[in-house]
Amino acid sequence: MSDEELESRQERREKKLRRKRERIAKHGKNLARVYMDAILKRLGRGRK
């Protein structure tokens, strides 16, 4: 393999990781709240 192929692979990988990080950052706090609400709801339902 030549250096150019490896470099382009690396660039594609970096772009993919950057997109993934942006997607996570966008949904982070609200999604955490949704999960917490769901867990608390189930715990509450199970105890009654």
Chimera marker file (.cmm) of the C-alpha trace (Angstrom):
<marker_set name="trace">
<marker id="1" x="0.000" y="0.000" z="0.000" r="1" g="1" b="0" radius="0.5"/>
<marker id="2" x="1.153" y="3.497" z="-0.699" r="1" g="1" b="0" radius="0.5"/>
<marker id="3" x="1.165" y="6.365" z="1.787" r="1" g="1" b="0" radius="0.5"/>
<marker id="4" x="-1.599" y="8.110" z="-0.156" r="1" g="1" b="0" radius="0.5"/>
<marker id="5" x="-4.045" y="5.232" z="0.386" r="1" g="1" b="0" radius="0.5"/>
<marker id="6" x="-3.327" y="5.103" z="4.105" r="1" g="1" b="0" radius="0.5"/>
<marker id="7" x="-3.651" y="8.860" z="4.408" r="1" g="1" b="0" radius="0.5"/>
<marker id="8" x="-7.012" y="8.934" z="2.645" r="1" g="1" b="0" radius="0.5"/>
<marker id="9" x="-8.264" y="6.131" z="4.887" r="1" g="1" b="0" radius="0.5"/>
<marker id="10" x="-7.126" y="8.096" z="7.909" r="1" g="1" b="0" radius="0.5"/>
<marker id="11" x="-8.882" y="11.208" z="6.628" r="1" g="1" b="0" radius="0.5"/>
<marker id="12" x="-12.114" y="9.291" z="6.056" r="1" g="1" b="0" radius="0.5"/>
<marker id="13" x="-11.879" y="7.801" z="9.539" r="1" g="1" b="0" radius="0.5"/>
<marker id="14" x="-11.343" y="11.234" z="11.099" r="1" g="1" b="0" radius="0.5"/>
<marker id="15" x="-14.352" y="12.680" z="9.265" r="1" g="1" b="0" radius="0.5"/>
<marker id="16" x="-16.502" y="9.772" z="10.393" r="1" g="1" b="0" radius="0.5"/>
<marker id="17" x="-15.414" y="10.170" z="14.018" r="1" g="1" b="0" radius="0.5"/>
<marker id="18" x="-15.982" y="13.930" z="13.883" r="1" g="1" b="0" radius="0.5"/>
<marker id="19" x="-19.532" y="13.427" z="12.576" r="1" g="1" b="0" radius="0.5"/>
<marker id="20" x="-20.202" y="10.853" z="15.281" r="1" g="1" b="0" radius="0.5"/>
<marker id="21" x="-18.984" y="13.240" z="18.002" r="1" g="1" b="0" radius="0.5"/>
<marker id="22" x="-21.163" y="16.062" z="16.658" r="1" g="1" b="0" radius="0.5"/>
<marker id="23" x="-24.203" y="13.807" z="16.625" r="1" g="1" b="0" radius="0.5"/>
<marker id="24" x="-23.582" y="12.740" z="20.225" r="1" g="1" b="0" radius="0.5"/>
<marker id="25" x="-23.007" y="16.327" z="21.402" r="1" g="1" b="0" radius="0.5"/>
<marker id="26" x="-26.249" y="17.471" z="19.798" r="1" g="1" b="0" radius="0.5"/>
<marker id="27" x="-28.378" y="14.885" z="21.620" r="1" g="1" b="0" radius="0.5"/>
<marker id="28" x="-26.400" y="14.411" z="24.831" r="1" g="1" b="0" radius="0.5"/>
<marker id="29" x="-28.264" y="16.245" z="27.583" r="1" g="1" b="0" radius="0.5"/>
<marker id="30" x="-31.835" y="15.736" z="26.373" r="1" g="1" b="0" radius="0.5"/>
<marker id="31" x="-31.237" y="12.071" z="25.693" r="1" g="1" b="0" radius="0.5"/>
<marker id="32" x="-29.806" y="11.573" z="29.186" r="1" g="1" b="0" radius="0.5"/>
<marker id="33" x="-32.946" y="13.142" z="30.647" r="1" g="1" b="0" radius="0.5"/>
<marker id="34" x="-35.174" y="10.851" z="28.561" r="1" g="1" b="0" radius="0.5"/>
<marker id="35" x="-33.310" y="7.766" z="29.795" r="1" g="1" b="0" radius="0.5"/>
<marker id="36" x="-33.452" y="8.940" z="33.413" r="1" g="1" b="0" radius="0.5"/>
<marker id="37" x="-37.192" y="9.567" z="33.166" r="1" g="1" b="0" radius="0.5"/>
<marker id="38" x="-37.750" y="6.125" z="31.652" r="1" g="1" b="0" radius="0.5"/>
<marker id="39" x="-35.710" y="4.402" z="34.374" r="1" g="1" b="0" radius="0.5"/>
<marker id="40" x="-37.404" y="6.296" z="37.191" r="1" g="1" b="0" radius="0.5"/>
<marker id="41" x="-40.812" y="5.546" z="35.692" r="1" g="1" b="0" radius="0.5"/>
<marker id="42" x="-40.062" y="1.832" z="35.599" r="1" g="1" b="0" radius="0.5"/>
<marker id="43" x="-38.698" y="1.825" z="39.134" r="1" g="1" b="0" radius="0.5"/>
<marker id="44" x="-41.770" y="3.662" z="40.361" r="1" g="1" b="0" radius="0.5"/>
<marker id="45" x="-44.102" y="1.279" z="38.574" r="1" g="1" b="0" radius="0.5"/>
<marker id="46" x="-42.309" y="-1.794" z="39.929" r="1" g="1" b="0" radius="0.5"/>
<marker id="47" x="-42.521" y="-0.745" z="43.583" r="1" g="1" b="0" radius="0.5"/>
<marker id="48" x="-46.283" y="-0.127" z="43.711" r="1" g="1" b="0" radius="0.5"/>
<link id1="1" id2="2" r="1" g="1" b="0" radius="0.2"/>
<link id1="2" id2="3" r="1" g="1" b="0" radius="0.2"/>
<link id1="3" id2="4" r="1" g="1" b="0" radius="0.2"/>
<link id1="4" id2="5" r="1" g="1" b="0" radius="0.2"/>
<link id1="5" id2="6" r="1" g="1" b="0" radius="0.2"/>
<link id1="6" id2="7" r="1" g="1" b="0" radius="0.2"/>
<link id1="7" id2="8" r="1" g="1" b="0" radius="0.2"/>
<link id1="8" id2="9" r="1" g="1" b="0" radius="0.2"/>
<link id1="9" id2="10" r="1" g="1" b="0" radius="0.2"/>
<link id1="10" id2="11" r="1" g="1" b="0" radius="0.2"/>
<link id1="11" id2="12" r="1" g="1" b="0" radius="0.2"/>
<link id1="12" id2="13" r="1" g="1" b="0" radius="0.2"/>
<link id1="13" id2="14" r="1" g="1" b="0" radius="0.2"/>
<link id1="14" id2="15" r="1" g="1" b="0" radius="0.2"/>
<link id1="15" id2="16" r="1" g="1" b="0" radius="0.2"/>
<link id1="16" id2="17" r="1" g="1" b="0" radius="0.2"/>
<link id1="17" id2="18" r="1" g="1" b="0" radius="0.2"/>
<link id1="18" id2="19" r="1" g="1" b="0" radius="0.2"/>
<link id1="19" id2="20" r="1" g="1" b="0" radius="0.2"/>
<link id1="20" id2="21" r="1" g="1" b="0" radius="0.2"/>
<link id1="21" id2="22" r="1" g="1" b="0" radius="0.2"/>
<link id1="22" id2="23" r="1" g="1" b="0" radius="0.2"/>
<link id1="23" id2="24" r="1" g="1" b="0" radius="0.2"/>
<link id1="24" id2="25" r="1" g="1" b="0" radius="0.2"/>
<link id1="25" id2="26" r="1" g="1" b="0" radius="0.2"/>
<link id1="26" id2="27" r="1" g="1" b="0" radius="0.2"/>
<link id1="27" id2="28" r="1" g="1" b="0" radius="0.2"/>
<link id1="28" id2="29" r="1" g="1" b="0" radius="0.2"/>
<link id1="29" id2="30" r="1" g="1" b="0" radius="0.2"/>
<link id1="30" id2="31" r="1" g="1" b="0" radius="0.2"/>
<link id1="31" id2="32" r="1" g="1" b="0" radius="0.2"/>
<link id1="32" id2="33" r="1" g="1" b="0" radius="0.2"/>
<link id1="33" id2="34" r="1" g="1" b="0" radius="0.2"/>
<link id1="34" id2="35" r="1" g="1" b="0" radius="0.2"/>
<link id1="35" id2="36" r="1" g="1" b="0" radius="0.2"/>
<link id1="36" id2="37" r="1" g="1" b="0" radius="0.2"/>
<link id1="37" id2="38" r="1" g="1" b="0" radius="0.2"/>
<link id1="38" id2="39" r="1" g="1" b="0" radius="0.2"/>
<link id1="39" id2="40" r="1" g="1" b="0" radius="0.2"/>
<link id1="40" id2="41" r="1" g="1" b="0" radius="0.2"/>
<link id1="41" id2="42" r="1" g="1" b="0" radius="0.2"/>
<link id1="42" id2="43" r="1" g="1" b="0" radius="0.2"/>
<link id1="43" id2="44" r="1" g="1" b="0" radius="0.2"/>
<link id1="44" id2="45" r="1" g="1" b="0" radius="0.2"/>
<link id1="45" id2="46" r="1" g="1" b="0" radius="0.2"/>
<link id1="46" id2="47" r="1" g="1" b="0" radius="0.2"/>
<link id1="47" id2="48" r="1" g="1" b="0" radius="0.2"/>
</marker_set>
